Amino acid sequence: MFKRYAWLLLVVGILSLLAGFWVVANPGMTLAGIGTAVAIFFLVDGIVNVVQYFTNEYRSGWTLFNGIITALLALMLLTDGFGARTLFMSTLIAFWVLFSGITRLMMSFDVKKIDRSTGSTLMWTGILGILAGALMMMTPLFTALMVSYMIGFTFIYQGIASIVLYFKAK
């Protein structure tokens, strides 16, 4: 049964390789594309918040405020050049790494009370996350390139793995 559909592995492998090489050749476009998708999500989320404000019985001004700010941010990202979306995505990723590190560091103090070894590991990964996030924030263009290259190399790896599996299945 599996051998019958093994050709799909070859198709997926070739498409993954092509996508990976394209991403590596066009790192800015890749991150800008991801930034566009995030901006569209923000726009939809902002509109939903505004609609919820007007349709729910319980009305919080914060819901309306959040919806308007989120929609305005989305419109700003969508109407600005791709450089803004690329920079936005690299900054967003840097914030995520930074706050993930802070969260791990804070969790480590509670976990150390239960399991000292796990708590120490959390503490060190938290510190490394904070340092990496701060470094990423200081070098947003480098961060954008590295994230795009990681995505591209992942596609290439997946493509090679699929092609190898195709030949093993034959």
DSSP file with accessible surface (Angstrom, degrees, kcal/mol):
  #  RESIDUE AA STRUCTURE BP1 BP2  ACC     N-H-->O    O-->H-N    N-H-->O    O-->H-N    TCO  KAPPA ALPHA  PHI   PSI    X-CA   Y-CA   Z-CA
    1    1 A M     >        0   0  170      0, 0.0     4,-0.7     0, 0.0     3,-0.2   0.000 360.0 360.0 360.0 -44.6    0.0    0.0    0.0
    2    2 A F  T >4  +     0   0  133      1,-0.2     3,-1.0     2,-0.2     4,-0.3   0.905 360.0  55.5 -66.6 -39.9    2.8    2.5    1.0
    3    3 A K  G >4 S+     0   0  149      1,-0.3     3,-1.0     2,-0.2     4,-0.3   0.820  98.1  64.9 -62.7 -28.5    4.8    1.7   -2.2
    4    4 A R  G 34 S+     0   0  169      1,-0.2    -1,-0.3    -3,-0.2     3,-0.2   0.828 112.2  32.5 -63.1 -33.7    1.8    2.6   -4.3
    5    5 A Y  G X< S+     0   0  101     -3,-1.0     3,-1.7    -4,-0.7     4,-0.5   0.213  84.3 109.7-109.2  13.9    1.9    6.2   -3.1
    6    6 A A  T X>  +     0   0    3     -3,-1.0     3,-1.5    -4,-0.3     4,-1.1   0.814  65.4  72.4 -61.7 -28.0    5.7    6.6   -2.7
    7    7 A W  H 3> S+     0   0  140     -4,-0.3     4,-2.2     1,-0.3    -1,-0.3   0.803  86.1  66.2 -59.3 -25.6    5.8    8.9   -5.7
    8    8 A L  H <> S+     0   0   78     -3,-1.7     4,-3.0     1,-0.2    -1,-0.3   0.863  95.1  57.0 -63.6 -34.6    4.2   11.5   -3.5
    9    9 A L  H <> S+     0   0   34     -3,-1.5     4,-2.6    -4,-0.5    -1,-0.2   0.904 106.7  49.0 -61.3 -40.1    7.4   11.6   -1.4
   10   10 A L  H  X S+     0   0   47     -4,-1.1     4,-2.6     2,-0.2     5,-0.2   0.934 112.4  47.5 -65.0 -43.5    9.4   12.4   -4.5
   11   11 A V  H  X S+     0   0   64     -4,-2.2     4,-2.6     2,-0.2     5,-0.2   0.947 114.7  45.7 -63.2 -47.8    6.9   15.2   -5.4
   12   12 A V  H  X S+     0   0   72     -4,-3.0     4,-2.7     1,-0.2    -1,-0.2   0.910 112.8  52.1 -62.6 -40.2    7.0   16.7   -1.9
   13   13 A G  H  X S+     0   0    0     -4,-2.6     4,-2.4    -5,-0.2    -2,-0.2   0.930 111.2  45.3 -62.5 -45.8   10.8   16.3   -1.7
   14   14 A I  H  X S+     0   0   81     -4,-2.6     4,-2.6     2,-0.2    -2,-0.2   0.934 114.6  48.1 -65.4 -43.8   11.3   18.2   -5.0
   15   15 A L  H  X S+     0   0  107     -4,-2.6     4,-2.7    -5,-0.2    -2,-0.2   0.900 111.8  50.4 -63.5 -39.5    8.8   20.9   -4.0
   16   16 A S  H  X S+     0   0   19     -4,-2.7     4,-2.8    -5,-0.2    -1,-0.2   0.908 110.6  49.1 -64.9 -41.9   10.5   21.3   -0.6
   17   17 A L  H  X S+     0   0   35     -4,-2.4     4,-2.7     2,-0.2     5,-0.2   0.936 112.4  47.7 -61.7 -46.1   13.9   21.6   -2.2
   18   18 A L  H  X S+     0   0  110     -4,-2.6     4,-2.3     1,-0.2    -2,-0.2   0.929 114.0  47.1 -60.5 -44.7   12.7   24.2   -4.6
   19   19 A A  H  X S+     0   0   36     -4,-2.7     4,-2.7     2,-0.2    -2,-0.2   0.919 112.2  50.8 -63.1 -42.6   11.0   26.2   -1.8
   20   20 A G  H  X S+     0   0    0     -4,-2.8     4,-2.5     1,-0.2    -2,-0.2   0.926 111.1  46.5 -62.2 -45.0   14.1   25.9    0.4
   21   21 A F  H  X S+     0   0  117     -4,-2.7     4,-2.1     1,-0.2    -1,-0.2   0.892 112.7  50.9 -66.1 -36.2   16.4   27.2   -2.3
   22   22 A W  H  X S+     0   0  129     -4,-2.3     4,-1.7    -5,-0.2    -2,-0.2   0.932 110.6  48.8 -64.8 -44.2   14.0   30.0   -3.1
   23   23 A V  H  < S+     0   0    9     -4,-2.7     7,-0.2     1,-0.2    -2,-0.2   0.927 111.8  48.6 -62.5 -43.5   13.8   31.0    0.6
   24   24 A V  H  < S+     0   0   39     -4,-2.5    -1,-0.2     1,-0.2    -2,-0.2   0.892 114.2  46.7 -64.7 -35.7   17.6   31.0    0.9
   25   25 A A  H  < S+     0   0   71     -4,-2.1    -1,-0.2     1,-0.2    -2,-0.2   0.749 123.6  33.5 -76.5 -22.9   17.9   33.1   -2.2
   26   26 A N     X  +     0   0   54     -4,-1.7     4,-1.9    -3,-0.2    -1,-0.2  -0.487  66.7 154.6-130.7  62.6   15.2   35.6   -1.1
   27   27 A P  H  > S+     0   0   19      0, 0.0     4,-2.0     0, 0.0     5,-0.2   0.882  75.5  50.7 -64.1 -36.8   15.4   35.9    2.7
   28   28 A G  H  > S+     0   0   24      1,-0.2     4,-2.5     2,-0.2     5,-0.2   0.920 109.7  49.7 -66.5 -42.8   13.8   39.3    2.9
   29   29 A M  H  > S+     0   0   92      1,-0.2     4,-2.4     2,-0.2    -1,-0.2   0.878 108.9  54.6 -63.2 -36.8   10.9   38.4    0.7
   30   30 A T  H  X S+     0   0   16     -4,-1.9     4,-2.3    -7,-0.2    -2,-0.2   0.958 112.0  41.2 -61.9 -52.0   10.3   35.3    2.9
   31   31 A L  H  X S+     0   0    0     -4,-2.0     4,-2.7     1,-0.2    -2,-0.2   0.880 113.8  53.6 -67.7 -34.4   10.1   37.3    6.1
   32   32 A A  H  X S+     0   0    5     -4,-2.5     4,-2.3     2,-0.2    -1,-0.2   0.895 108.2  51.2 -65.1 -38.1    8.0   40.0    4.5
   33   33 A G  H  X S+     0   0   40     -4,-2.4     4,-2.1     2,-0.2    -2,-0.2   0.920 111.3  46.3 -63.9 -43.0    5.6   37.3    3.3
   34   34 A I  H  X S+     0   0   61     -4,-2.3     4,-2.5     1,-0.2    -2,-0.2   0.915 111.5  53.3 -63.9 -40.6    5.3   36.0    6.8
   35   35 A G  H  X S+     0   0    0     -4,-2.7     4,-2.6     1,-0.2    -2,-0.2   0.879 106.7  52.1 -61.4 -37.1    4.9   39.6    8.0
   36   36 A T  H  X S+     0   0   40     -4,-2.3     4,-2.5     2,-0.2    -1,-0.2   0.929 109.1  49.5 -64.9 -43.3    2.1   40.1    5.5
   37   37 A A  H  X S+     0   0   59     -4,-2.1     4,-2.3     1,-0.2    -2,-0.2   0.915 112.6  47.4 -61.7 -42.6    0.3   37.0    6.9
   38   38 A V  H  X S+     0   0   33     -4,-2.5     4,-2.8     2,-0.2    -2,-0.2   0.915 110.5  52.4 -65.5 -40.2    0.7   38.2   10.4
   39   39 A A  H  X S+     0   0    0     -4,-2.6     4,-2.4     2,-0.2    -2,-0.2   0.906 109.0  49.5 -63.0 -40.5   -0.6   41.7    9.5
   40   40 A I  H  X S+     0   0   87     -4,-2.5     4,-2.5     2,-0.2    -1,-0.2   0.923 110.7  50.3 -64.4 -41.1   -3.7   40.2    7.9
   41   41 A F  H  X S+     0   0  129     -4,-2.3     4,-2.9     1,-0.2    -2,-0.2   0.928 110.3  50.2 -60.6 -44.3   -4.2   38.1   11.0
   42   42 A F  H  X S+     0   0   41     -4,-2.8     4,-2.9     2,-0.2    -2,-0.2   0.903 109.4  51.4 -59.9 -42.0   -3.9   41.4   13.1
   43   43 A L  H  X S+     0   0   41     -4,-2.4     4,-2.5     2,-0.2    -2,-0.2   0.944 112.2  45.1 -62.0 -46.6   -6.4   43.1   10.9
   44   44 A V  H  X S+     0   0   83     -4,-2.5     4,-2.7     1,-0.2    -2,-0.2   0.933 114.1  49.8 -63.1 -43.7   -8.9   40.3   11.3
   45   45 A D  H  X S+     0   0   57     -4,-2.9     4,-2.3    -5,-0.2    -2,-0.2   0.913 110.9  49.4 -62.2 -42.8   -8.3   40.2   15.0
   46   46 A G  H  X S+     0   0    0     -4,-2.9     4,-2.1     2,-0.2    -1,-0.2   0.929 111.9  48.0 -62.4 -44.3   -8.7   44.0   15.3
   47   47 A I  H  X S+     0   0   92     -4,-2.5     4,-2.8     1,-0.2     5,-0.2   0.920 110.3  52.3 -63.4 -41.9  -12.0   43.9   13.4
   48   48 A V  H  X S+     0   0   65     -4,-2.7     4,-2.9     1,-0.2    -1,-0.2   0.918 108.8  50.7 -61.1 -41.6  -13.3   41.0   15.5
   49   49 A N  H  X S+     0   0   19     -4,-2.3     4,-1.9     2,-0.2    -1,-0.2   0.914 111.3  47.4 -63.1 -42.1  -12.5   43.0   18.7
   50   50 A V  H  X S+     0   0   39     -4,-2.1     4,-1.7     2,-0.2    -2,-0.2   0.936 113.6  47.8 -65.1 -44.1  -14.4   46.1   17.4
   51   51 A V  H  X S+     0   0   76     -4,-2.8     4,-1.7     1,-0.2     5,-0.2   0.920 109.9  53.1 -63.0 -42.0  -17.4   44.0   16.3
   52   52 A Q  H  X S+     0   0   80     -4,-2.9     4,-2.3     1,-0.2    -1,-0.2   0.889 104.7  56.2 -60.5 -38.4  -17.4   42.2   19.7
   53   53 A Y  H  < S+     0   0   51     -4,-1.9    -1,-0.2     1,-0.2    -2,-0.2   0.924 113.4  39.4 -59.2 -44.3  -17.5   45.5   21.5
   54   54 A F  H  < S+     0   0  112     -4,-1.7    -1,-0.2     1,-0.2    -2,-0.2   0.694 121.7  41.7 -82.1 -17.8  -20.6   46.6   19.6
   55   55 A T  H  < S+     0   0   97     -4,-1.7    -2,-0.2    -5,-0.2    -3,-0.2   0.690  95.3  85.1-104.8 -19.7  -22.4   43.2   19.7
   56   56 A N  S  < S-     0   0   82     -4,-2.3     0, 0.0    -5,-0.2     0, 0.0  -0.507  71.8-135.3 -83.7 153.0  -21.7   41.9   23.3
   57   57 A E  S    S+     0   0  201     -2,-0.2     2,-0.7     1,-0.1    -1,-0.1   0.907  97.3  62.7 -68.5 -43.0  -23.8   42.8   26.3
   58   58 A Y  S    S-     0   0  188     -3,-0.0     2,-0.6     2,-0.0    -2,-0.1  -0.759  76.7-167.3 -85.9 118.2  -20.7   43.4   28.3
   59   59 A R        -     0   0  132     -2,-0.7     2,-0.5    -4,-0.1    -6,-0.1  -0.931   7.8-173.5-114.0 119.9  -18.8   46.3   26.7
   60   60 A S    >>  -     0   0   23     -2,-0.6     4,-1.5     1,-0.1     3,-0.8  -0.938  22.9-146.3-110.6 129.0  -15.2   47.0   27.8
   61   61 A G  H 3> S+     0   0   48     -2,-0.5     4,-2.9     1,-0.2     5,-0.2   0.807 101.1  63.4 -60.1 -27.2  -13.6   50.1   26.4
   62   62 A W  H 3> S+     0   0  195      2,-0.2     4,-2.9     1,-0.2    -1,-0.2   0.859  98.9  53.3 -67.0 -34.6  -10.3   48.1   26.5
   63   63 A T  H <> S+     0   0   43     -3,-0.8     4,-2.4     2,-0.2    -1,-0.2   0.937 112.4  44.2 -64.0 -45.4  -11.8   45.7   23.9
   64   64 A L  H  X S+     0   0   39     -4,-1.5     4,-2.6     2,-0.2    -2,-0.2   0.936 114.8  49.1 -64.2 -44.9  -12.6   48.6   21.6
   65   65 A F  H  X S+     0   0  114     -4,-2.9     4,-2.7     1,-0.2     5,-0.3   0.934 112.1  48.3 -59.7 -47.5   -9.2   50.2   22.2
   66   66 A N  H  X S+     0   0   76     -4,-2.9     4,-2.7     1,-0.2     5,-0.2   0.913 111.9  50.1 -60.7 -42.8   -7.4   46.9   21.6
   67   67 A G  H  X S+     0   0    0     -4,-2.4     4,-2.4    -5,-0.2    -1,-0.2   0.919 112.6  45.6 -63.1 -44.2   -9.3   46.3   18.4
   68   68 A I  H  X S+     0   0   75     -4,-2.6     4,-2.6     2,-0.2    -2,-0.2   0.944 115.3  46.2 -66.6 -46.4   -8.7   49.8   17.0
   69   69 A I  H  X S+     0   0   80     -4,-2.7     4,-2.6    -5,-0.2     5,-0.2   0.924 114.2  48.5 -62.8 -43.4   -4.9   49.7   17.9
   70   70 A T  H  X S+     0   0   19     -4,-2.7     4,-2.4    -5,-0.3    -1,-0.2   0.925 113.1  47.1 -64.2 -43.8   -4.5   46.2   16.4
   71   71 A A  H  X S+     0   0   17     -4,-2.4     4,-2.7    -5,-0.2    -1,-0.2   0.907 112.4  50.0 -65.3 -40.1   -6.4   47.2   13.2
   72   72 A L  H  X S+     0   0  100     -4,-2.6     4,-2.5     2,-0.2    -2,-0.2   0.911 110.3  50.0 -65.0 -41.6   -4.3   50.4   12.8
   73   73 A L  H  X S+     0   0   57     -4,-2.6     4,-2.6     2,-0.2    -2,-0.2   0.931 111.7  49.5 -60.4 -43.7   -1.1   48.5   13.3
   74   74 A A  H  X S+     0   0    0     -4,-2.4     4,-2.7     1,-0.2    -2,-0.2   0.924 111.2  47.9 -62.1 -45.6   -2.2   45.9   10.7
   75   75 A L  H  X S+     0   0   81     -4,-2.7     4,-2.0     1,-0.2    -1,-0.2   0.897 110.8  52.1 -63.9 -38.4   -3.1   48.7    8.2
   76   76 A M  H  X S+     0   0  103     -4,-2.5     4,-1.5     1,-0.2    -2,-0.2   0.935 112.4  45.5 -61.8 -45.1    0.2   50.4    8.8
   77   77 A L  H  < S+     0   0    5     -4,-2.6    -2,-0.2     1,-0.2     8,-0.2   0.892 114.1  48.8 -65.6 -39.1    2.1   47.1    8.2
   78   78 A L  H  < S+     0   0   54     -4,-2.7    -1,-0.2     1,-0.2    -2,-0.2   0.806 116.0  41.7 -72.9 -29.5    0.1   46.3    5.1
   79   79 A T  H  < S+     0   0  118     -4,-2.0    -1,-0.2    -5,-0.2    -2,-0.2   0.637 102.3  79.7 -94.1 -15.6    0.5   49.8    3.5
   80   80 A D  S  < S-     0   0   92     -4,-1.5     5,-0.1    -5,-0.2    -3,-0.0  -0.386  93.8 -83.2 -83.1 170.4    4.1   50.3    4.4
   81   81 A G    >>  -     0   0   41      1,-0.1     4,-1.2    -2,-0.1     3,-0.7  -0.069  41.3-100.1 -69.1 172.5    6.9   48.7    2.3
   82   82 A F  H 3> S+     0   0   95      1,-0.2     4,-2.5     2,-0.2     5,-0.2   0.771 118.8  68.2 -68.5 -21.2    8.1   45.1    2.7
   83   83 A G  H 3> S+     0   0   45      1,-0.2     4,-2.6     2,-0.2    -1,-0.2   0.900  97.8  51.4 -62.2 -38.3   11.1   46.4    4.7
   84   84 A A  H <> S+     0   0   28     -3,-0.7     4,-2.7     2,-0.2    -1,-0.2   0.911 111.0  47.1 -65.3 -41.1    8.7   47.4    7.5
   85   85 A R  H  X S+     0   0   36     -4,-1.2     4,-2.5     2,-0.2    -2,-0.2   0.900 112.7  49.7 -67.7 -38.7    7.1   43.9    7.6
   86   86 A T  H  X S+     0   0   10     -4,-2.5     4,-2.2     2,-0.2    -2,-0.2   0.948 114.1  44.2 -63.7 -48.2   10.6   42.3    7.6
   87   87 A L  H  X S+     0   0   74     -4,-2.6     4,-2.4     1,-0.2     5,-0.2   0.903 112.6  53.5 -63.2 -39.7   11.8   44.5   10.4
   88   88 A F  H  X S+     0   0   42     -4,-2.7     4,-2.9    -5,-0.2    -2,-0.2   0.932 109.3  47.9 -60.7 -46.4    8.5   43.9   12.3
   89   89 A M  H  X S+     0   0   12     -4,-2.5     4,-2.6     2,-0.2     5,-0.2   0.919 112.3  47.7 -64.7 -42.2    8.8   40.2   12.0
   90   90 A S  H  X S+     0   0    0     -4,-2.2     4,-2.3     2,-0.2    -1,-0.2   0.909 114.3  47.5 -67.1 -36.3   12.4   40.1   13.2
   91   91 A T  H  X S+     0   0   48     -4,-2.4     4,-2.7     2,-0.2    -2,-0.2   0.915 111.4  51.2 -68.3 -41.0   11.6   42.4   16.1
   92   92 A L  H  X S+     0   0   67     -4,-2.9     4,-2.4     2,-0.2    -2,-0.2   0.929 111.4  47.2 -60.9 -44.2    8.5   40.3   17.0
   93   93 A I  H  X S+     0   0   36     -4,-2.6     4,-2.6     2,-0.2    -1,-0.2   0.919 111.3  51.6 -64.6 -40.8   10.7   37.1   17.0
   94   94 A A  H  X S+     0   0    0     -4,-2.3     4,-2.7     1,-0.2    -2,-0.2   0.923 110.2  48.6 -63.1 -42.7   13.3   38.9   19.1
   95   95 A F  H  X S+     0   0   86     -4,-2.7     4,-3.1     2,-0.2     5,-0.3   0.911 110.5  52.1 -61.1 -42.3   10.7   40.0   21.7
   96   96 A W  H  X S+     0   0  180     -4,-2.4     4,-2.4     2,-0.2    -2,-0.2   0.937 111.4  45.7 -60.6 -46.1    9.3   36.4   21.8
   97   97 A V  H  X S+     0   0   28     -4,-2.6     4,-2.3     2,-0.2    36,-0.2   0.933 114.6  49.1 -63.6 -42.5   12.8   35.0   22.5
   98   98 A L  H  X S+     0   0   29     -4,-2.7     4,-2.4    -5,-0.2    -2,-0.2   0.953 114.9  42.1 -62.0 -51.2   13.4   37.7   25.1
   99   99 A F  H  X S+     0   0  110     -4,-3.1     4,-2.6     1,-0.2    -1,-0.2   0.841 111.6  55.8 -70.5 -29.1   10.1   37.2   27.0
  100  100 A S  H  X S+     0   0   29     -4,-2.4     4,-2.5    -5,-0.3    -1,-0.2   0.919 109.3  47.9 -64.6 -41.0   10.4   33.4   26.7
  101  101 A G  H  X S+     0   0    0     -4,-2.3     4,-2.5    28,-0.2    -2,-0.2   0.919 111.5  49.2 -64.5 -42.9   13.8   33.7   28.4
  102  102 A I  H  X S+     0   0   64     -4,-2.4     4,-2.6     2,-0.2     5,-0.2   0.931 111.4  49.9 -62.2 -43.3   12.4   35.9   31.1
  103  103 A T  H  X S+     0   0   83     -4,-2.6     4,-2.7     1,-0.2    -2,-0.2   0.924 111.2  48.3 -62.2 -44.3    9.5   33.5   31.7
  104  104 A R  H  X S+     0   0  102     -4,-2.5     4,-2.0     2,-0.2    -1,-0.2   0.909 111.3  50.5 -63.0 -42.2   11.9   30.5   31.9
  105  105 A L  H  X S+     0   0   36     -4,-2.5     4,-0.9     2,-0.2    -2,-0.2   0.938 112.6  45.8 -62.0 -45.0   14.1   32.4   34.4
  106  106 A M  H >X S+     0   0  113     -4,-2.6     4,-0.8     1,-0.2     3,-0.6   0.903 112.8  50.7 -65.9 -39.7   11.1   33.3   36.6
  107  107 A M  H 3X S+     0   0   88     -4,-2.7     4,-2.6     1,-0.2     3,-0.5   0.842  98.4  68.5 -64.1 -33.2    9.7   29.8   36.4
  108  108 A S  H 3X S+     0   0    0     -4,-2.0     4,-2.5     1,-0.2    -1,-0.2   0.842  92.5  58.0 -59.6 -32.4   13.1   28.4   37.4
  109  109 A F  H <X S+     0   0  103     -4,-0.9     4,-0.6    -3,-0.6    -1,-0.2   0.906 111.6  40.7 -66.5 -39.6   12.8   29.9   40.9
  110  110 A D  H >X S+     0   0  103     -4,-0.8     3,-0.7    -3,-0.5     4,-0.6   0.898 115.6  50.3 -72.7 -40.3    9.6   28.0   41.6
  111  111 A V  H >X S+     0   0   38     -4,-2.6     4,-3.4     1,-0.2     3,-1.2   0.860 100.1  64.6 -68.4 -33.2   10.8   24.8   39.9
  112  112 A K  H 3< S+     0   0   50     -4,-2.5    -1,-0.2     1,-0.3    -2,-0.2   0.819  95.5  59.8 -59.3 -30.0   14.0   24.8   41.9
  113  113 A K  H << S+     0   0  173     -3,-0.7    -1,-0.3    -4,-0.6    -2,-0.2   0.820 117.1  31.2 -66.9 -29.1   12.0   24.3   45.1
  114  114 A I  H << S+     0   0  155     -3,-1.2     2,-0.4    -4,-0.6    -2,-0.2   0.873 139.6   8.9 -94.7 -47.5   10.6   21.0   43.6
  115  115 A D     X  -     0   0   74     -4,-3.4     4,-2.5     1,-0.1    -1,-0.3  -0.887  60.5-164.4-141.8 105.0   13.5   19.8   41.5
  116  116 A R  H  > S+     0   0  173     -2,-0.4     4,-2.4     1,-0.2     5,-0.2   0.875  89.4  51.8 -59.8 -40.2   16.8   21.6   41.8
  117  117 A S  H  > S+     0   0   81      2,-0.2     4,-2.2     1,-0.2    -1,-0.2   0.942 113.0  43.1 -65.5 -48.0   18.3   20.1   38.6
  118  118 A T  H  > S+     0   0   63      1,-0.2     4,-2.6     2,-0.2    -1,-0.2   0.900 113.4  53.2 -65.3 -39.9   15.3   21.0   36.4
  119  119 A G  H  X S+     0   0    0     -4,-2.5     4,-2.3    -8,-0.3    -2,-0.2   0.904 108.6  49.4 -62.3 -39.9   15.2   24.4   38.0
  120  120 A S  H  X S+     0   0   34     -4,-2.4     4,-2.6     2,-0.2    -1,-0.2   0.909 110.4  50.6 -66.0 -41.1   18.8   25.1   37.2
  121  121 A T  H  X S+     0   0   83     -4,-2.2     4,-2.6     1,-0.2     5,-0.3   0.932 111.4  48.2 -61.8 -45.3   18.4   24.0   33.6
  122  122 A L  H  X S+     0   0   29     -4,-2.6     4,-2.3     2,-0.2    -2,-0.2   0.899 110.3  53.0 -60.4 -40.1   15.4   26.4   33.3
  123  123 A M  H  X S+     0   0   32     -4,-2.3     4,-2.5     2,-0.2    -2,-0.2   0.949 111.9  43.5 -62.7 -47.7   17.4   29.1   34.8
  124  124 A W  H  X S+     0   0  154     -4,-2.6     4,-2.5     1,-0.2    -2,-0.2   0.900 114.6  48.7 -68.5 -38.4   20.3   28.7   32.4
  125  125 A T  H  X S+     0   0   58     -4,-2.6     4,-2.2    -5,-0.2    -1,-0.2   0.866 111.6  52.1 -68.5 -31.8   18.1   28.4   29.3
  126  126 A G  H  X S+     0   0    0     -4,-2.3     4,-2.4    -5,-0.3    -2,-0.2   0.928 109.8  47.3 -65.4 -44.9   16.2   31.5   30.5
  127  127 A I  H  X S+     0   0   54     -4,-2.5     4,-2.6     1,-0.2    -2,-0.2   0.932 113.0  48.9 -63.0 -43.8   19.4   33.5   30.8
  128  128 A L  H  X S+     0   0  110     -4,-2.5     4,-2.9     1,-0.2    -1,-0.2   0.896 110.5  51.9 -62.8 -38.7   20.5   32.3   27.4
  129  129 A G  H  X S+     0   0   12     -4,-2.2     4,-2.9     2,-0.2   -28,-0.2   0.905 109.3  49.4 -63.6 -41.1   17.1   33.3   26.0
  130  130 A I  H  X S+     0   0   46     -4,-2.4     4,-2.5     2,-0.2    -2,-0.2   0.938 113.8  45.6 -63.5 -45.5   17.4   36.7   27.5
  131  131 A L  H  X S+     0   0  110     -4,-2.6     4,-2.5     2,-0.2    -2,-0.2   0.930 115.1  47.1 -63.9 -43.9   20.9   37.2   26.0
  132  132 A A  H  X S+     0   0   41     -4,-2.9     4,-2.8     2,-0.2    -2,-0.2   0.922 112.8  49.3 -64.5 -43.0   19.8   35.9   22.6
  133  133 A G  H  X S+     0   0    0     -4,-2.9     4,-2.1   -36,-0.2    -2,-0.2   0.915 111.9  48.2 -63.0 -41.9   16.6   38.0   22.6
  134  134 A A  H  X S+     0   0   38     -4,-2.5     4,-1.6    -5,-0.2    -2,-0.2   0.928 112.9  48.2 -65.4 -42.1   18.6   41.1   23.5
  135  135 A L  H  X S+     0   0  102     -4,-2.5     4,-1.1     1,-0.2    -2,-0.2   0.915 110.9  51.4 -63.2 -41.6   21.2   40.4   20.8
  136  136 A M  H  < S+     0   0   37     -4,-2.8     7,-0.3     1,-0.2     3,-0.2   0.868 108.1  52.4 -63.8 -36.3   18.4   39.8   18.3
  137  137 A M  H  < S+     0   0   65     -4,-2.1    -1,-0.2     1,-0.2    -2,-0.2   0.837 108.2  50.9 -69.6 -30.8   16.8   43.1   19.2
  138  138 A M  H  < S+     0   0  139     -4,-1.6    -1,-0.2     1,-0.2    -2,-0.2   0.716 119.8  35.7 -77.7 -21.1   20.2   44.9   18.6
  139  139 A T     X  +     0   0   52     -4,-1.1     4,-2.4    -3,-0.2    -1,-0.2  -0.550  67.5 160.4-130.8  67.2   20.6   43.3   15.2
  140  140 A P  H  > S+     0   0   34      0, 0.0     4,-2.5     0, 0.0     5,-0.1   0.857  75.8  50.9 -64.0 -33.9   17.1   43.0   13.6
  141  141 A L  H  > S+     0   0  122      2,-0.2     4,-2.3     1,-0.2     5,-0.2   0.914 111.3  47.9 -70.5 -39.7   18.4   42.7   10.0
  142  142 A F  H  > S+     0   0  118      2,-0.2     4,-2.7     1,-0.2    -1,-0.2   0.915 111.7  51.7 -62.5 -41.9   20.8   39.9   11.0
  143  143 A T  H  X S+     0   0    5     -4,-2.4     4,-2.7    -7,-0.3     5,-0.3   0.923 108.0  51.6 -60.2 -44.3   17.9   38.3   12.9
  144  144 A A  H  X S+     0   0    6     -4,-2.5     4,-2.3     1,-0.2    -1,-0.2   0.924 111.4  47.4 -59.9 -44.5   15.7   38.5    9.8
  145  145 A L  H  X S+     0   0   69     -4,-2.3     4,-2.8     1,-0.2     5,-0.2   0.934 112.7  48.2 -62.2 -46.0   18.3   36.8    7.6
  146  146 A M  H  X S+     0   0   72     -4,-2.7     4,-2.5     2,-0.2    -2,-0.2   0.909 111.6  49.2 -64.8 -41.8   19.0   34.1   10.1
  147  147 A V  H  X S+     0   0   26     -4,-2.7     4,-2.2     2,-0.2    -1,-0.2   0.942 113.4  47.3 -62.9 -44.7   15.3   33.3   10.6
  148  148 A S  H  X S+     0   0    0     -4,-2.3     4,-2.7    -5,-0.3    -2,-0.2   0.924 112.3  49.2 -62.9 -43.6   14.8   33.2    6.8
  149  149 A Y  H  X S+     0   0   70     -4,-2.8     4,-3.2     1,-0.2     5,-0.3   0.895 108.8  53.0 -63.8 -39.0   17.8   30.9    6.3
  150  150 A M  H  X S+     0   0  126     -4,-2.5     4,-1.9    -5,-0.2    -1,-0.2   0.919 110.9  47.2 -61.2 -42.1   16.6   28.6    9.1
  151  151 A I  H  X S+     0   0   49     -4,-2.2     4,-2.2     2,-0.2    -2,-0.2   0.943 114.1  47.7 -63.2 -46.4   13.3   28.3    7.3
  152  152 A G  H  X S+     0   0    0     -4,-2.7     4,-2.3     1,-0.2    -2,-0.2   0.932 112.2  47.7 -61.5 -46.9   15.0   27.7    3.9
  153  153 A F  H  X S+     0   0  118     -4,-3.2     4,-2.7     1,-0.2    -1,-0.2   0.842 109.0  55.4 -66.8 -30.4   17.4   25.1    5.3
  154  154 A T  H  X S+     0   0   79     -4,-1.9     4,-2.7    -5,-0.3    -1,-0.2   0.926 108.2  48.3 -66.3 -43.1   14.5   23.3    7.0
  155  155 A F  H  X S+     0   0   83     -4,-2.2     4,-2.5     2,-0.2    -2,-0.2   0.922 112.5  49.1 -59.8 -43.9   12.7   23.1    3.7
  156  156 A I  H  X S+     0   0   23     -4,-2.3     4,-2.6     2,-0.2     5,-0.2   0.943 111.8  48.3 -62.9 -45.6   15.9   21.8    2.0
  157  157 A Y  H  X S+     0   0  150     -4,-2.7     4,-2.7     1,-0.2    -2,-0.2   0.933 112.5  48.4 -59.1 -46.8   16.4   19.2    4.8
  158  158 A Q  H  X S+     0   0   90     -4,-2.7     4,-2.4     1,-0.2    -1,-0.2   0.881 110.8  52.1 -63.2 -37.6   12.8   18.0    4.5
  159  159 A G  H  X S+     0   0    0     -4,-2.5     4,-2.3    -5,-0.2    -2,-0.2   0.938 111.0  45.8 -62.8 -46.8   13.1   17.8    0.8
  160  160 A I  H  X S+     0   0   91     -4,-2.6     4,-2.7     1,-0.2     5,-0.2   0.931 112.6  51.2 -62.5 -44.6   16.2   15.6    1.0
  161  161 A A  H  X S+     0   0   27     -4,-2.7     4,-2.5    -5,-0.2    -1,-0.2   0.914 110.7  48.5 -60.3 -41.4   14.6   13.4    3.7
  162  162 A S  H  X S+     0   0   15     -4,-2.4     4,-2.1     2,-0.2    -1,-0.2   0.907 111.9  48.5 -66.2 -40.5   11.5   12.9    1.5
  163  163 A I  H  X S+     0   0   35     -4,-2.3     4,-2.1     2,-0.2    -2,-0.2   0.922 111.3  50.1 -67.2 -42.1   13.5   12.0   -1.6
  164  164 A V  H  X S+     0   0   73     -4,-2.7     4,-2.1     1,-0.2    -2,-0.2   0.934 110.7  50.0 -60.5 -44.8   15.6    9.5    0.5
  165  165 A L  H  X S+     0   0   94     -4,-2.5     4,-1.9    -5,-0.2    -1,-0.2   0.884 106.7  56.3 -61.8 -36.4   12.4    8.0    1.8
  166  166 A Y  H  X S+     0   0   32     -4,-2.1     4,-1.1     1,-0.2    -1,-0.2   0.947 109.4  44.7 -59.0 -48.4   11.1    7.7   -1.7
  167  167 A F  H  < S+     0   0  136     -4,-2.1    -1,-0.2     1,-0.2    -2,-0.2   0.840 112.8  51.4 -69.5 -29.9   14.1    5.7   -2.9
  168  168 A K  H  < S+     0   0  167     -4,-2.1    -1,-0.2     1,-0.2    -2,-0.2   0.818 108.1  53.2 -72.0 -30.3   14.0    3.5    0.3
  169  169 A A  H  <        0   0   11     -4,-1.9    -1,-0.2    -5,-0.2    -2,-0.2   0.722 360.0 360.0 -77.5 -22.0   10.3    2.8   -0.4
  170  170 A K     <        0   0  151     -4,-1.1    -3,-0.0    -5,-0.2  -167,-0.0  -0.178 360.0 360.0 -71.1 360.0   10.9    1.6   -4.0
